[in-house]
Amino acid sequence: MESKSYKIGILAYGSLIDDPGIELMPLIIDRINCDTPFNVEFARVSKSRDYAPTLIPVLEGGSPVKAQVLVLKETVSIEDASSMLWRRERHIVDTSQSYSRPQNPNSNSVLVEEIKDFCGIDRVIYTSLRNNIEDEVTPELLANFALESISKDAGAKHKDGVRYLFNAKKNNIVTPLSEDYEREILIITNTTSLEDAIQFLDSMREKAKQANKPELSDDSL
């Protein structure tokens, strides 16, 4: 039987696996399980997630992790795919904005990199961001960031660090720090699973919200 040959794919090694976004989702025609050809670690915090830890490619530390290549329709050009991936990462809904590689990238730059002839696909792209955590990245530090994020709007929107870690584990993504990172969350929350930790922390956030809710005065009735 002749094997399939694809032209363009996107390498997903984090939240992109479960949430490709509204632009990319209808263009995916296949998913290919693989390992990343580079090391990955929880080495960045995301402002849009209230500073929850996220996975990025790293030059020091980390390890290859389980990933998927999201194969796109042949009608999609590499330029359009790069722009859609960039917009998804930047939470941009204006489709007239397209990706252009910055001349002087900084810690906030979203770079789109390319691998040729990967997993039988001609061209595979992926996003790369820099480490923006100033302190040494430890399981304790990651747990503190994750717990802080779930206590804020990111938790209410299910975009927090604890859920991010849970989803990574669900997709069999394991890094040198991830198991100790999870253990720290369970110790701090006195729970036995990330599911229980999420439920407990969600309830704590709602209780805090209700406690801070202003009571109606007679004048407001």
LOKEMI-417177 format. One record per residue (C-alpha): residue number from 0; residue in three letters; x negated, y, z. Coordinates in steps of 0.02 Angstrom, whole numbers, plus 32768, in hexadecimal, padded with zeros to 4 digits. Example, Ala and Ser with C-alpha at 12.3 -4.5 7.8 and 13.67 -1.06 7.14 Angstrom:
<rs>
{r 0; 'Ala'; {7D99; 7F1F; 8186}};
{r 1; 'Ser'; {7D54; 7FCB; 8165}};
</rs>
This chain:
<rs>
{r 0; 'Met'; {8000; 8000; 8000}};
{r 1; 'Glu'; {7FB8; 80A8; 7FCD}};
{r 2; 'Ser'; {7F95; 811D; 8061}};
{r 3; 'Lys'; {7FE4; 81C8; 8066}};
{r 4; 'Ser'; {7F7B; 825E; 8035}};
{r 5; 'Tyr'; {7FA4; 8307; 8080}};
{r 6; 'Lys'; {7F62; 83B5; 805A}};
{r 7; 'Ile'; {7F7F; 8420; 80F5}};
{r 8; 'Gly'; {7F96; 83FB; 81AD}};
{r 9; 'Ile'; {7F8D; 8453; 8255}};
{r 10; 'Leu'; {7F2D; 8406; 82E5}};
{r 11; 'Ala'; {7F96; 840E; 8383}};
{r 12; 'Tyr'; {7F44; 83EA; 842B}};
{r 13; 'Gly'; {7FB2; 844A; 84A5}};
{r 14; 'Ser'; {805F; 8496; 84A8}};
{r 15; 'Leu'; {8063; 8498; 83EA}};
{r 16; 'Ile'; {808A; 83DD; 83ED}};
{r 17; 'Asp'; {8134; 83F5; 843D}};
{r 18; 'Asp'; {8155; 84A7; 8406}};
{r 19; 'Pro'; {8114; 84D1; 8357}};
{r 20; 'Gly'; {8187; 8567; 834C}};
{r 21; 'Ile'; {8219; 8595; 82DC}};
{r 22; 'Glu'; {81AD; 85B8; 8243}};
{r 23; 'Leu'; {8145; 851A; 8244}};
{r 24; 'Met'; {81C5; 849C; 8283}};
{r 25; 'Pro'; {8229; 8488; 81E1}};
{r 26; 'Leu'; {8189; 8478; 817B}};
{r 27; 'Ile'; {8144; 83E0; 81D8}};
{r 28; 'Ile'; {8155; 8340; 8173}};
{r 29; 'Asp'; {80E7; 82CB; 81D9}};
{r 30; 'Arg'; {8084; 82BC; 827A}};
{r 31; 'Ile'; {7FDE; 8262; 8285}};
{r 32; 'Asn'; {7F98; 8230; 832F}};
{r 33; 'Cys'; {7EDE; 8252; 8344}};
{r 34; 'Asp'; {7E59; 8294; 83BA}};
{r 35; 'Thr'; {7E15; 8344; 83AF}};
{r 36; 'Pro'; {7D6B; 834F; 8359}};
{r 37; 'Phe'; {7D35; 83CA; 83E0}};
{r 38; 'Asn'; {7D3C; 83D6; 849D}};
{r 39; 'Val'; {7DD6; 8420; 84F0}};
{r 40; 'Glu'; {7DF5; 845E; 85A1}};
{r 41; 'Phe'; {7E6A; 84C8; 860B}};
{r 42; 'Ala'; {7DFA; 8560; 85F9}};
{r 43; 'Arg'; {7E6E; 85F1; 85D2}};
{r 44; 'Val'; {7F01; 8648; 8623}};
{r 45; 'Ser'; {7F91; 8686; 85B9}};
{r 46; 'Lys'; {7FD9; 8732; 85D9}};
{r 47; 'Ser'; {807E; 8701; 8586}};
{r 48; 'Arg'; {808B; 8671; 8604}};
{r 49; 'Asp'; {8068; 86E1; 869B}};
{r 50; 'Tyr'; {7FB3; 86A8; 8697}};
{r 51; 'Ala'; {7FD2; 85ED; 8694}};
{r 52; 'Pro'; {7F3A; 8581; 8664}};
{r 53; 'Thr'; {7F3B; 8545; 85B0}};
{r 54; 'Leu'; {7ED0; 84D1; 8546}};
{r 55; 'Ile'; {7E4C; 8516; 84D0}};
{r 56; 'Pro'; {7DB4; 84D2; 8472}};
{r 57; 'Val'; {7D16; 84E5; 84DC}};
{r 58; 'Leu'; {7C5D; 84DC; 84B8}};
{r 59; 'Glu'; {7C30; 84AE; 856B}};
{r 60; 'Gly'; {7C8C; 842A; 85D0}};
{r 61; 'Gly'; {7D30; 83DF; 859B}};
{r 62; 'Ser'; {7D45; 8346; 852E}};
{r 63; 'Pro'; {7D9F; 830E; 8490}};
{r 64; 'Val'; {7E58; 82F7; 84B4}};
{r 65; 'Lys'; {7EEF; 82A5; 8466}};
{r 66; 'Ala'; {7F3D; 8311; 83DF}};
{r 67; 'Gln'; {7FB0; 8310; 8348}};
{r 68; 'Val'; {7F9B; 8352; 8299}};
{r 69; 'Leu'; {803D; 83A4; 8264}};
{r 70; 'Val'; {8044; 8384; 81A9}};
{r 71; 'Leu'; {8098; 840F; 8146}};
{r 72; 'Lys'; {80F9; 840C; 80A3}};
{r 73; 'Glu'; {808B; 8418; 8008}};
{r 74; 'Thr'; {80E1; 84BA; 7FD7}};
{r 75; 'Val'; {8090; 8513; 806B}};
{r 76; 'Ser'; {7FEC; 856C; 8043}};
{r 77; 'Ile'; {7F59; 8570; 80BA}};
{r 78; 'Glu'; {7F6E; 862D; 80C9}};
{r 79; 'Asp'; {8025; 8620; 80F9}};
{r 80; 'Ala'; {8002; 8591; 8172}};
{r 81; 'Ser'; {7F79; 85F7; 81C6}};
{r 82; 'Ser'; {7FEA; 868E; 81D7}};
{r 83; 'Met'; {807A; 8629; 821F}};
{r 84; 'Leu'; {8006; 85D4; 829C}};
{r 85; 'Trp'; {7FBC; 867C; 82CD}};
{r 86; 'Arg'; {8068; 86CC; 82E1}};
{r 87; 'Arg'; {80A2; 863A; 834B}};
{r 88; 'Glu'; {800C; 864C; 83BE}};
{r 89; 'Arg'; {8024; 870A; 83C9}};
{r 90; 'His'; {80E2; 86FC; 83DF}};
{r 91; 'Ile'; {80FC; 876A; 8346}};
{r 92; 'Val'; {81A6; 875F; 82F1}};
{r 93; 'Asp'; {8181; 87DB; 8266}};
{r 94; 'Thr'; {8156; 8768; 81D4}};
{r 95; 'Ser'; {810B; 87F7; 8171}};
{r 96; 'Gln'; {8074; 87F3; 81E5}};
{r 97; 'Ser'; {7FEF; 877C; 81A5}};
{r 98; 'Tyr'; {7F4F; 8735; 81EB}};
{r 99; 'Ser'; {7EAC; 878C; 81C7}};
{r 100; 'Arg'; {7E0F; 8750; 821D}};
{r 101; 'Pro'; {7DC9; 87DB; 828D}};
{r 102; 'Gln'; {7D19; 8816; 8269}};
{r 103; 'Asn'; {7CEE; 8826; 8321}};
{r 104; 'Pro'; {7D56; 87A7; 8383}};
{r 105; 'Asn'; {7D70; 87C5; 843D}};
{r 106; 'Ser'; {7DBB; 875E; 84CB}};
{r 107; 'Asn'; {7E6B; 8788; 8490}};
{r 108; 'Ser'; {7E50; 875B; 83D9}};
{r 109; 'Val'; {7EB0; 86C7; 8393}};
{r 110; 'Leu'; {7E40; 8675; 8312}};
{r 111; 'Val'; {7E7C; 85F7; 8291}};
{r 112; 'Glu'; {7DF5; 8577; 826C}};
{r 113; 'Glu'; {7DF2; 84F0; 81E6}};
{r 114; 'Ile'; {7DB7; 843C; 81D8}};
{r 115; 'Lys'; {7DAA; 83EA; 812E}};
{r 116; 'Asp'; {7DD2; 8333; 810B}};
{r 117; 'Phe'; {7E14; 830B; 81B8}};
{r 118; 'Cys'; {7E86; 8273; 81D4}};
{r 119; 'Gly'; {7E9B; 8262; 8118}};
{r 120; 'Ile'; {7ED9; 8316; 8107}};
{r 121; 'Asp'; {7E80; 838F; 8093}};
{r 122; 'Arg'; {7E85; 8427; 8107}};
{r 123; 'Val'; {7EB5; 842C; 81BE}};
{r 124; 'Ile'; {7EC0; 84CF; 821F}};
{r 125; 'Tyr'; {7EC8; 84F3; 82D9}};
{r 126; 'Thr'; {7EC4; 8588; 834F}};
{r 127; 'Ser'; {7E2C; 85B1; 83B8}};
{r 128; 'Leu'; {7E28; 862D; 8448}};
{r 129; 'Arg'; {7D9C; 865A; 84C0}};
{r 130; 'Asn'; {7D91; 8636; 8579}};
{r 131; 'Asn'; {7DD5; 86CE; 85D6}};
{r 132; 'Ile'; {7DC0; 868C; 8688}};
{r 133; 'Glu'; {7D34; 86EC; 86DB}};
{r 134; 'Asp'; {7D1A; 8676; 8770}};
{r 135; 'Glu'; {7CDE; 85C3; 8768}};
{r 136; 'Val'; {7D6B; 8557; 8727}};
{r 137; 'Thr'; {7D97; 84DB; 87B1}};
{r 138; 'Pro'; {7E31; 8470; 87D2}};
{r 139; 'Glu'; {7E58; 84DF; 8868}};
{r 140; 'Leu'; {7E52; 857D; 87FF}};
{r 141; 'Leu'; {7EBF; 8530; 8777}};
{r 142; 'Ala'; {7F3F; 84F7; 87F9}};
{r 143; 'Asn'; {7F49; 85A5; 8842}};
{r 144; 'Phe'; {7F67; 85F2; 8796}};
{r 145; 'Ala'; {7FEC; 856F; 876D}};
{r 146; 'Leu'; {8049; 8584; 8812}};
{r 147; 'Glu'; {8047; 8641; 8800}};
{r 148; 'Ser'; {808E; 8636; 8750}};
{r 149; 'Ile'; {8120; 85C5; 8780}};
{r 150; 'Ser'; {8153; 8641; 8807}};
{r 151; 'Lys'; {816D; 86C8; 8783}};
{r 152; 'Asp'; {81D2; 86DF; 86E3}};
{r 153; 'Ala'; {816B; 8658; 868B}};
{r 154; 'Gly'; {81B3; 85D9; 8704}};
{r 155; 'Ala'; {8265; 8611; 86E2}};
{r 156; 'Lys'; {8242; 8603; 8628}};
{r 157; 'His'; {81ED; 8558; 863B}};
{r 158; 'Lys'; {814B; 85A1; 85F8}};
{r 159; 'Asp'; {80E4; 858F; 8697}};
{r 160; 'Gly'; {8040; 8536; 86B8}};
{r 161; 'Val'; {8088; 84A3; 8718}};
{r 162; 'Arg'; {80FC; 8476; 8688}};
{r 163; 'Tyr'; {806D; 8492; 860C}};
{r 164; 'Leu'; {8005; 8413; 866C}};
{r 165; 'Phe'; {8099; 839C; 8678}};
{r 166; 'Asn'; {80B5; 83A4; 85BB}};
{r 167; 'Ala'; {7FFC; 838B; 8598}};
{r 168; 'Lys'; {7FFD; 82EF; 8606}};
{r 169; 'Lys'; {809C; 82B2; 85AF}};
{r 170; 'Asn'; {803C; 82BD; 850A}};
{r 171; 'Asn'; {7FAA; 825A; 8554}};
{r 172; 'Ile'; {7F38; 82F2; 8554}};
{r 173; 'Val'; {7EB4; 82D8; 85D9}};
{r 174; 'Thr'; {7E1E; 8349; 85F8}};
{r 175; 'Pro'; {7D93; 833A; 8679}};
{r 176; 'Leu'; {7DF2; 83B6; 86E9}};
{r 177; 'Ser'; {7EA6; 8384; 86CB}};
{r 178; 'Glu'; {7EB9; 82F7; 874B}};
{r 179; 'Asp'; {7E6C; 835B; 87DA}};
{r 180; 'Tyr'; {7ECF; 83F3; 87A1}};
{r 181; 'Glu'; {7F70; 838E; 87B1}};
{r 182; 'Arg'; {7F3A; 8349; 8859}};
{r 183; 'Glu'; {7F20; 83F9; 889D}};
{r 184; 'Ile'; {7FD1; 842A; 886B}};
{r 185; 'Leu'; {8019; 8390; 88C1}};
{r 186; 'Ile'; {7FB5; 83AF; 8960}};
{r 187; 'Ile'; {7FE9; 8466; 896B}};
{r 188; 'Thr'; {80A1; 843F; 894A}};
{r 189; 'Asn'; {80A0; 839F; 89B3}};
{r 190; 'Thr'; {80EE; 833D; 8924}};
{r 191; 'Thr'; {80C3; 829A; 88CE}};
{r 192; 'Ser'; {80E1; 82C7; 8816}};
{r 193; 'Leu'; {80E0; 835E; 87A5}};
{r 194; 'Glu'; {819A; 8346; 8789}};
{r 195; 'Asp'; {81B8; 8355; 8845}};
{r 196; 'Ala'; {8142; 83EA; 884F}};
{r 197; 'Ile'; {81A0; 8444; 87C4}};
{r 198; 'Gln'; {8247; 8424; 8818}};
{r 199; 'Phe'; {8205; 8460; 88C0}};
{r 200; 'Leu'; {81B2; 84FC; 8878}};
{r 201; 'Asp'; {824C; 8528; 8810}};
{r 202; 'Ser'; {82B7; 8521; 88AD}};
{r 203; 'Met'; {823A; 858D; 890B}};
{r 204; 'Arg'; {823D; 860F; 8880}};
{r 205; 'Glu'; {82FB; 8613; 8880}};
{r 206; 'Lys'; {8301; 8624; 893E}};
{r 207; 'Ala'; {8286; 86B5; 8935}};
{r 208; 'Lys'; {82EE; 8706; 88AD}};
{r 209; 'Gln'; {838D; 86F8; 8913}};
{r 210; 'Ala'; {8335; 873A; 89AF}};
{r 211; 'Asn'; {82FB; 87D4; 8950}};
{r 212; 'Lys'; {83A3; 87F2; 88FE}};
{r 213; 'Pro'; {83ED; 8897; 893E}};
{r 214; 'Glu'; {8490; 8886; 899A}};
{r 215; 'Leu'; {8528; 88E6; 8959}};
{r 216; 'Ser'; {854F; 897F; 89C1}};
{r 217; 'Asp'; {85FE; 89C6; 89DC}};
{r 218; 'Asp'; {85D1; 8A56; 8966}};
{r 219; 'Ser'; {85AC; 89DD; 88D8}};
{r 220; 'Leu'; {8653; 8983; 88E2}};
</rs>
